[in-house]
Amino acid sequence: MIAEALAVGVAAGVVAGLLGVGGGILFVPGLTLVLSLHQVDAEATSLVAIIPVAAVGAWRQHRYGNVRLGDGVVIGALSVAGAVAGAELADLLPEDVLRAGFAALMVAVAAQLVRRAWRQPAKEERSPGE
């Protein structure tokens, strides 16, 4: 189980750093599929695992000048209330509902990203820190 957890962590870290995706999108499927955790346990474990990933990612992106600190603080502060409410709700819902909701969210986000990629012309590449 330790080897599998290490694999999930390394894979999620690389993809999060490369693409800027939240760890939950990667951790939750990894924890449910690779480690066979229940959905609510995977979601809770993911929240703990995201802390160091988010801290390091934010620090690195700040060094490149990419962080909009004011927006991040406001979003983060308001997300605390949402996280408390979401955790309470997750405890009340059946696992299959949580899993289906998570899958639907991932599909919706993927569809939106594909639509944007097809609609927007390619932008000039920019160097880190520009």
Backbone as CSV, one residue per row, in Angstrom:
resi,resn,N_x,N_y,N_z,CA_x,CA_y,CA_z,C_x,C_y,C_z
1,MET,0.816,-1.194,0.000,0.000,0.000,0.000,0.860,1.259,0.000
2,ILE,2.020,1.217,0.610,2.890,2.389,0.639,3.389,2.718,-0.762
3,ALA,3.762,1.698,-1.530,4.235,1.932,-2.900,3.134,2.573,-3.747
4,GLU,1.905,2.107,-3.582,0.797,2.670,-4.340,0.544,4.120,-3.938
5,ALA,0.607,4.397,-2.636,0.417,5.766,-2.160,1.516,6.678,-2.693
6,LEU,2.749,6.185,-2.713,3.851,6.968,-3.276,3.614,7.257,-4.752
7,ALA,3.160,6.260,-5.490,2.896,6.443,-6.922,1.807,7.486,-7.154
8,VAL,0.735,7.414,-6.378,-0.348,8.394,-6.508,0.179,9.789,-6.190
9,GLY,0.960,9.905,-5.126,1.496,11.206,-4.734,2.423,11.804,-5.775
10,VAL,3.342,11.003,-6.287,4.289,11.505,-7.293,3.549,11.892,-8.570
11,ALA,2.668,11.029,-9.030,1.923,11.321,-10.261,1.087,12.590,-10.107
12,ALA,0.398,12.717,-8.993,-0.436,13.894,-8.765,0.415,15.152,-8.661
13,GLY,1.545,15.058,-7.993,2.426,16.216,-7.870,2.964,16.688,-9.202
14,VAL,3.405,15.757,-10.026,3.941,16.117,-11.344,2.854,16.761,-12.207
15,VAL,1.694,16.140,-12.252,0.617,16.674,-13.085,0.121,18.011,-12.539
16,ALA,0.014,18.144,-11.220,-0.422,19.409,-10.629,0.569,20.521,-10.946
17,GLY,1.857,20.234,-10.819,2.868,21.237,-11.131,2.914,21.586,-12.605
18,LEU,2.710,20.613,-13.448,2.770,20.808,-14.895,1.549,21.552,-15.425
19,LEU,0.372,21.154,-14.974,-0.870,21.687,-15.532,-1.608,22.653,-14.616
20,GLY,-1.178,22.760,-13.364,-1.837,23.670,-12.440,-3.201,23.199,-11.981
21,VAL,-3.454,21.905,-12.091,-4.749,21.389,-11.651,-4.729,21.154,-10.153
22,GLY,-5.897,21.228,-9.556,-6.002,20.948,-8.139,-5.731,19.484,-7.847
23,GLY,-5.128,19.246,-6.714,-4.797,17.879,-6.348,-5.991,16.960,-6.226
24,GLY,-7.148,17.510,-5.841,-8.337,16.680,-5.673,-8.752,15.971,-6.942
25,ILE,-8.544,16.630,-8.069,-8.898,16.022,-9.350,-8.042,14.791,-9.595
26,LEU,-6.847,14.785,-9.042,-5.932,13.665,-9.232,-5.923,12.717,-8.045
27,PHE,-5.947,13.279,-6.842,-5.858,12.447,-5.645,-7.077,11.553,-5.468
28,VAL,-8.264,12.109,-5.641,-9.475,11.333,-5.363,-9.569,10.092,-6.254
29,PRO,-9.412,10.223,-7.575,-9.429,8.990,-8.379,-8.296,8.035,-8.008
30,GLY,-7.123,8.574,-7.743,-6.006,7.712,-7.355,-6.271,6.964,-6.063
31,LEU,-6.833,7.653,-5.103,-7.104,7.026,-3.811,-8.234,6.005,-3.892
32,THR,-9.232,6.266,-4.732,-10.328,5.302,-4.855,-9.941,4.120,-5.734
33,LEU,-9.252,4.378,-6.829,-8.927,3.306,-7.772,-7.688,2.513,-7.376
34,VAL,-6.654,3.199,-6.928,-5.392,2.514,-6.615,-5.382,1.983,-5.187
35,LEU,-5.843,2.800,-4.238,-5.813,2.385,-2.831,-7.149,1.839,-2.334
36,SER,-8.155,1.834,-3.186,-9.481,1.287,-2.859,-10.137,1.955,-1.654
37,LEU,-9.902,3.256,-1.475,-10.568,3.973,-0.390,-12.014,4.252,-0.777
38,HIS,-12.874,4.362,0.220,-14.241,4.802,-0.016,-14.189,6.255,-0.475
39,GLN,-15.193,6.682,-1.219,-15.205,8.023,-1.806,-15.020,9.109,-0.753
40,VAL,-15.782,9.070,0.330,-15.683,10.123,1.346,-14.305,10.106,2.013
41,ASP,-13.724,8.921,2.212,-12.380,8.837,2.789,-11.341,9.393,1.819
42,ALA,-11.518,9.105,0.528,-10.594,9.627,-0.486,-10.675,11.147,-0.555
43,GLU,-11.881,11.677,-0.474,-12.046,13.130,-0.517,-11.404,13.786,0.702
44,ALA,-11.607,13.208,1.875,-11.020,13.767,3.096,-9.499,13.656,3.078
45,THR,-8.985,12.510,2.658,-7.538,12.312,2.577,-6.936,13.263,1.552
46,SER,-7.636,13.478,0.468,-7.186,14.401,-0.568,-7.020,15.814,-0.017
47,LEU,-7.938,16.234,0.823,-7.850,17.573,1.402,-6.578,17.746,2.223
48,VAL,-6.195,16.712,2.945,-4.951,16.771,3.726,-3.743,16.771,2.793
49,ALA,-3.792,15.922,1.775,-2.667,15.796,0.848,-2.450,17.067,0.033
50,ILE,-3.495,17.827,-0.190,-3.400,19.034,-1.009,-2.611,20.136,-0.310
51,ILE,-2.584,20.145,1.006,-1.950,21.238,1.747,-0.503,21.471,1.304
52,PRO,0.387,20.471,1.360,1.765,20.750,0.935,1.886,21.019,-0.563
53,VAL,1.077,20.357,-1.375,1.123,20.580,-2.827,0.746,22.026,-3.137
54,ALA,-0.327,22.497,-2.529,-0.780,23.866,-2.766,0.244,24.882,-2.271
55,ALA,0.833,24.623,-1.114,1.816,25.553,-0.564,3.039,25.676,-1.472
56,VAL,3.578,24.554,-1.898,4.761,24.582,-2.767,4.412,25.176,-4.127
57,GLY,3.283,24.776,-4.690,2.871,25.311,-5.985,2.654,26.815,-5.940
58,ALA,2.002,27.301,-4.897,1.766,28.738,-4.763,3.079,29.496,-4.601
59,TRP,3.979,28.954,-3.807,5.283,29.597,-3.611,6.040,29.694,-4.934
60,ARG,6.079,28.592,-5.686,6.793,28.594,-6.974,6.146,29.571,-7.955
61,GLN,4.836,29.542,-8.046,4.158,30.448,-8.970,4.313,31.906,-8.542
62,HIS,4.366,32.151,-7.230,4.616,33.506,-6.733,5.993,33.987,-7.181
63,ARG,6.972,33.109,-7.129,8.327,33.466,-7.580,8.346,33.833,-9.061
64,TYR,7.451,33.245,-9.845,7.358,33.569,-11.271,6.497,34.812,-11.525
65,GLY,5.893,35.350,-10.471,5.047,36.532,-10.613,3.647,36.239,-11.123
66,ASN,3.192,35.011,-10.965,1.896,34.610,-11.513,0.751,34.631,-10.512
67,VAL,1.005,34.940,-9.265,-0.036,34.857,-8.231,-0.736,36.200,-8.073
68,ARG,-2.054,36.173,-8.141,-2.859,37.355,-7.827,-3.312,37.177,-6.378
69,LEU,-2.490,37.673,-5.471,-2.642,37.398,-4.045,-4.011,37.803,-3.500
70,GLY,-4.484,38.986,-3.836,-5.778,39.447,-3.323,-6.911,38.512,-3.697
71,ASP,-6.957,38.131,-4.966,-7.994,37.200,-5.417,-7.867,35.862,-4.703
72,GLY,-6.642,35.377,-4.573,-6.417,34.092,-3.918,-6.861,34.094,-2.467
73,VAL,-6.583,35.191,-1.762,-6.968,35.283,-0.349,-8.490,35.314,-0.212
74,VAL,-9.156,36.098,-1.041,-10.620,36.182,-0.972,-11.247,34.824,-1.287
75,ILE,-10.805,34.207,-2.381,-11.349,32.903,-2.760,-11.079,31.873,-1.666
76,GLY,-9.863,31.869,-1.134,-9.504,30.913,-0.085,-10.333,31.098,1.172
77,ALA,-10.509,32.350,1.586,-11.276,32.615,2.805,-12.730,32.172,2.649
78,LEU,-13.319,32.477,1.512,-14.710,32.081,1.293,-14.847,30.576,1.104
79,SER,-13.803,29.949,0.601,-13.832,28.496,0.409,-13.858,27.736,1.726
80,VAL,-13.380,28.349,2.784,-13.393,27.685,4.091,-14.831,27.357,4.493
81,ALA,-15.722,28.319,4.349,-17.131,28.075,4.691,-17.717,26.987,3.795
82,GLY,-17.383,27.034,2.528,-17.861,26.009,1.605,-17.330,24.632,1.944
83,ALA,-16.077,24.565,2.373,-15.483,23.274,2.737,-16.169,22.673,3.960
84,VAL,-16.490,23.508,4.922,-17.193,23.024,6.117,-18.571,22.490,5.728
85,ALA,-19.300,23.252,4.932,-20.632,22.815,4.502,-20.540,21.553,3.643
86,GLY,-19.569,21.514,2.744,-19.406,20.349,1.877,-19.056,19.094,2.641
87,ALA,-18.207,19.224,3.658,-17.837,18.061,4.468,-19.044,17.521,5.228
88,GLU,-19.860,18.420,5.737,-21.082,17.991,6.433,-22.020,17.261,5.471
89,LEU,-22.188,17.813,4.284,-23.065,17.205,3.288,-22.518,15.856,2.819
90,ALA,-21.206,15.770,2.610,-20.591,14.514,2.157,-20.823,13.390,3.152
91,ASP,-20.864,13.740,4.424,-21.104,12.735,5.461,-22.526,12.175,5.398
92,LEU,-23.436,12.945,4.833,-24.840,12.534,4.784,-25.209,11.774,3.510
93,LEU,-24.420,11.940,2.448,-24.778,11.355,1.152,-24.211,9.955,0.981
94,PRO,-24.923,9.108,0.251,-24.398,7.771,-0.051,-23.166,7.873,-0.956
95,GLU,-22.299,6.881,-0.852,-21.047,6.893,-1.610,-21.275,6.954,-3.111
96,ASP,-22.268,6.248,-3.615,-22.488,6.259,-5.067,-22.905,7.639,-5.565
97,VAL,-23.615,8.396,-4.738,-23.999,9.759,-5.106,-22.758,10.655,-5.142
98,LEU,-21.887,10.511,-4.150,-20.645,11.288,-4.134,-19.782,10.965,-5.344
99,ARG,-19.640,9.693,-5.629,-18.804,9.272,-6.758,-19.377,9.795,-8.076
100,ALA,-20.679,9.688,-8.249,-21.315,10.179,-9.479,-21.184,11.699,-9.597
101,GLY,-21.339,12.389,-8.493,-21.181,13.844,-8.506,-19.770,14.265,-8.859
102,PHE,-18.791,13.573,-8.300,-17.390,13.871,-8.610,-17.109,13.600,-10.081
103,ALA,-17.589,12.477,-10.587,-17.383,12.132,-12.000,-18.052,13.159,-12.913
104,ALA,-19.260,13.576,-12.575,-19.964,14.571,-13.385,-19.204,15.893,-13.404
105,LEU,-18.660,16.284,-12.265,-17.865,17.511,-12.205,-16.644,17.406,-13.107
106,MET,-15.953,16.282,-13.056,-14.764,16.106,-13.891,-15.121,16.152,-15.373
107,VAL,-16.219,15.531,-15.758,-16.647,15.541,-17.161,-17.013,16.962,-17.592
108,ALA,-17.738,17.688,-16.741,-18.134,19.057,-17.076,-16.916,19.967,-17.237
109,VAL,-15.957,19.847,-16.337,-14.737,20.657,-16.432,-13.961,20.299,-17.696
110,ALA,-13.828,19.015,-17.973,-13.112,18.585,-19.178,-13.794,19.115,-20.435
111,ALA,-15.109,19.036,-20.493,-15.845,19.522,-21.663,-15.638,21.020,-21.851
112,GLN,-15.669,21.761,-20.766,-15.466,23.212,-20.840,-14.057,23.538,-21.327
113,LEU,-13.073,22.832,-20.844,-11.695,23.071,-21.277,-11.512,22.748,-22.759
114,VAL,-12.115,21.678,-23.213,-12.026,21.321,-24.634,-12.704,22.392,-25.485
115,ARG,-13.891,22.852,-25.075,-14.584,23.908,-25.827,-13.731,25.160,-25.926
116,ARG,-13.134,25.569,-24.816,-12.287,26.769,-24.831,-11.073,26.585,-25.728
117,ALA,-10.468,25.426,-25.668,-9.279,25.169,-26.490,-9.621,25.244,-27.973
118,TRP,-10.775,24.783,-28.365,-11.170,24.802,-29.774,-11.597,26.192,-30.233
119,ARG,-12.144,26.998,-29.321,-12.643,28.323,-29.697,-11.556,29.376,-29.727
120,GLN,-10.593,29.297,-28.837,-9.598,30.355,-28.712,-8.411,30.102,-29.625
121,PRO,-7.991,31.143,-30.336,-6.764,30.989,-31.116,-5.577,30.852,-30.171
122,ALA,-4.542,30.196,-30.644,-3.344,30.004,-29.818,-2.758,31.361,-29.460
123,LYS,-2.386,31.517,-28.202,-1.754,32.753,-27.744,-0.250,32.593,-27.834
124,GLU,0.420,33.728,-27.866,1.878,33.680,-27.845,2.334,33.036,-26.559
125,GLU,3.385,32.247,-26.664,3.940,31.660,-25.451,4.589,32.763,-24.643
126,ARG,4.540,32.610,-23.340,5.202,33.583,-22.486,6.153,32.862,-21.571
127,SER,7.193,33.545,-21.214,8.175,32.970,-20.313,7.662,33.053,-18.896
128,PRO,8.128,32.152,-18.010,7.738,32.265,-16.604,8.100,33.643,-16.068
129,GLY,7.180,34.249,-15.351,7.421,35.539,-14.733,7.002,36.715,-15.584
130,GLU,6.552,36.482,-16.809,6.117,37.596,-17.658,4.777,38.102,-17.221
